[in-house]
Amino acid sequence: MLTLRQMRYFDALATTRHFGRAAEMVHISQPALSTQIMEMEEYLGAKLVERTRQSTFLTPKGEEVLHYVRAILHQVDLLEQTARKGGGTLEGLIRIGIIPTVAPYMVPQFVPHLRKKYPSVEVELREAVTDRLMADLSTGKLDAVIAALPLEIEGIQTRPLFTDRFFMAVADNGEAVLMSPLTEHEVNVDRLLLLEEGHCLRDQALAVCSAGKRSLVNFGATSMATLLQMVSHDMGMTLIPEMAIPTETSRNSIRIVPFADPQPSREIGLAWRRSNHRGKEMEALAEAIIAVAPAPRELAA
């Protein structure tokens, strides 16, 4: 018998194209996921997945089955949402997308708090750049997204959560001598290191430092952690969100320089589909995030 659990596992595998990452996504072991996929193939009498040393991909029949699986899962999600409509509490599965410059600094506090407040909730997290998360939200693969506002997309409702100020990070004993507080005109854009294309923080950094879209950066990092390791080795400077400061200053030899008023910042918000009938639950989720939002830091000028 084909089960909803198997279909969710298959959907996760189709999304990640990797057995290990798919297993992490659905919170089971890799062997258990492999077994469930094989049982699904046996029941359907068709090979759905082809696995080589280099990659994992769906067979033509697998791609065909995926279309129906996702349609079924979407309808099941709608059924669950309708049943919970008006409850105002979080329970069951909730799939949340978070941008990479927020996830590592908020998840360790947010998830334990959410599970303590709502013991019946099952949290599934997905980390990706904003465009990918919003596409998944619009197609029903995610229930909510935590990202930088504004998110002006048809059919999507947003709520501001907290303000996250920007600071400049430089090597603790590096060659850069910056006045504090810093103005945008004092930033040497030739030494500005940014995240790779697709990260909203890249565009925010260029805007803050008045660098426009000029190709002045000789490296595009895939993560904030990589970027700040480079900064600690005096390879340049970068914009750092306030929420990242406690974690990154504890593991990198960097100095944090504040900007002069009005200090640049980003607004972190929650987004969800207006059509999902879970408005009260989304408001409860927003309140849970706000409860663990980082407090503003006092840094010496």
N, C-alpha and C positions, 0 to 999 in steps of 0.2 A: 504494500500500500504506500502510495506517495503521500508524504507528510508536509505540512507547512514548514516545519523545521528544516527539512531537506531543501525545500525551495529557498528558504532564507540563506542557507549555507551556499547553495548554488549561485544565488544572486551575489553574495559576498565574493565568491571566487571569480565570477564574471567581472565584477567591479575592479578587483585588485590584480587579477591574472597572476596570482601568486598564492600557493597553498598556505604558506606560513603567515602572510599578512591577512589572508581571509580568515584563518583560524583565530588570530588575535582580534579581528573585527567582531567576530561572533562569540568570543570568549570560550573557546574550546581548544583542545589540543589538535595539532596538525594530523596525527593518525586518526583521530575521531572524525575529523572533517573528511579526510580521504575515504574513510569507510562509508560515511553517509552518502558521499557523491557516487561511490561505486554501487551502493544499494539502489540509488536513484536510477543509475544507468541500467542496472539489471532489471528493475521493475519496468522501465520504459522500453527495454530491449534495444537500446541505441547507445553508441559511444558519444558522450557529450563533451568530453574534455580530452585534449591531447597534451601530454606532458613530456618535455625533453629536458636535457641538462641545462639548456640555456633559457627556456621559457615555458610558459603554460598558456595555452590558447584554446578557444572553443572550436569544436568541429562545426561544419555547416549545420548539422542537426542540432548541435548545442545552441547555436545562435538562434535557430528557429524556436527551440524550446524556451530559451531565455525570454523571448517576446511574450509568450503566454505566462511564464512564471511571474514576471514583473507585473503583468496585468492582474493576475490573481492576488498577488501580495498587496497591490494598491487597493483592490476592492476589500480585502480583509482589513487593511488599515482604516479604510473609511468606515467599515462596520464597527470596529473597535472605537473609533472616534465618536461615532454617533451614539454608541452605548454609554460613553463617558460624558457626553455633552451636558454642560451645565453643572458638572461636579465640582469644578473649581479646585480640584486637587490633582496631584500628579500620581499616576499609577500606570502599571504596564510598561511597555517599551516606548521610549522616547529617543529618537535619533537626532543628535545635535552635531552640527558642523562648527568648527572653530578655526579661525585663521592662525597660521603658525606663529605670528608675533604676539598672540594672546595665550594660546593653548598651554605652553609649558609653564607659564607664570600664574595661571588661574586654576587649571585643572586640579592640582594637588590639594587645594583648599575647597574648591567648588564641589567636586564629586562626593567626598565624605560628608559635607554639609547637606547636600541634596538627599543622599541616602538616609541620613539620620532624620531629616525632617519628613521625608516621604519614603517610608520603608518598603512600600509596594512598587516603587518605580524601578525600572530596569533601564540603565543608561548605556547607549551606544554612541561612541564619539568618533568623529571623522575629522582629521586635520587636512586642510588644503587651502589653496589661495581662494580669494573671494569669488572670482568668476566661476570656478568649478563648484564651489559650495552653493552659490545661488542657482546654478543650473540644476544641481541635485535637489535643491529645495523646491524649485518650480515644477520638477517632474515627480515629486513625491518620494524621492529616495531619502530625504531628510525631513524632519518635522520642524526644526528651528536652526538658525544660524547665528553665531556670535561673531560680529565683524565690525569694522569701522564704518560709521555713517558718513555721508548719506548713501542709501541704497534705494535708488529710485527705479523700481522695477514694477511693472503692472501686475496687480494681484498680490503684491507683497506688502504686509504691514510691518512697521518697525516701532520699536520703543527705545529711547535712549536709556543707557544703564549707568555709565560713569564717564568722567573726563579723565583722559590719560595724557599728562603733559610730556613734552619732548625735551631731552637734554642732549648735550654733545658728549660723546665718549672719546677720550684720547688715551694714549699710552701713559701710564703713571710716571715713567721716567723718560718720556719720549722727547723728540725735538720740537714738537709743536708748543708754542707759548700762546695761550689764549687768554684774553681779558675775561674777567668774570664780574658781572653777568655779560654774556656774549650777545652780540648783535649779528644778524644774518650777513652783514657786509664784512665781518671779520673772519668768516669761514673760507678757508682755502679750498675751493671746489675741486682743484686738481688733486687733492689728497682725500677727497670724499669717497668712502667705500659704501656701496649700496647692495641691497638684496637684488637677486636676478629679476628679470622682467616677469610681470604677473603678480608680484607682491605689492599690495597697496602702500606699504611703508616706503617703497622705493619712490613712488610719485610724491608722497608726503614729504620725504626728505628733500627731494629736488625743489619742491615748492617752498619749503621753509628756508632753504639756503639760496633761494633765488637763482637756481641753476637751470631752470627751464628743462628742456629735454636734451640738452647738449650731451654728447658722448664724451664725458670727461672722466668716467670711471673705468679703471683698468681691470676691474674684477667684479663679478656679480655673484654673491654668495647665495647658497640655497637655504641657509638658516641664520637666525640671529646669533646663535652660539658660534658658528664659524666666523661670522663677521667680527665678533668681538675678540675672538682669539687672534685674528689678524691685527686688530687695533692694538691689543696688548703687546704685540711684537713690533709696534711702531710702523706698521705698513700703511697707516692712514688714520682717518677719524671717521666716525659714523654717528648718526642720530640714534638715540636709544630711548625707548618708551619708559616712562616712569615705573610702570609695573615690573619691568625687567631688571631694574637696578639692584634690588637685594640679592637676587640669584646670581646675576652676572658679575657683580663686584666681589662676590665671595669666591669666585673661581677664576677670575681674570685680573691681571695687574693693570687696571684702567682707572682713569680719573674722570669724574663726572663734572661737567661744566654747565651751569644753568644759563638759560637765555634771559635777556633783559625783557621787561614787560613791554607789551603784552606777550606773555610766554606762549609759544606755539603748542598746540595740543591736538589730539584726535578724540572724537566722541565714539565710544564703544557702545554698540546697541544690539538688540535682539531682533531678528527678523523671522516671520512665519507667514504662511499662506492665509489669506483672508477666508479662503473656502474650506479650511480644514475643521471648522466647528470646535476648535480647541482654544478659543480666545482666553477663557478663564484660566486654563492650564498654562498658557503662555505667559499670562500675567503672574501666575504663581512661580513659574520658572524665572521670570525677570526679577522678582523679589528675592529669590534664592541667590541669584548672581550678585545682586546689589549688596546682599548681606555679607558677602566675602570679598567685595571690591576693595582694592588696595587703597589705603588712606594716603593723602598727599604727604610727600616727604619734605622735610626742612633741610635744605643743603646750604652750606656756607657760601656766600657770594665771593 
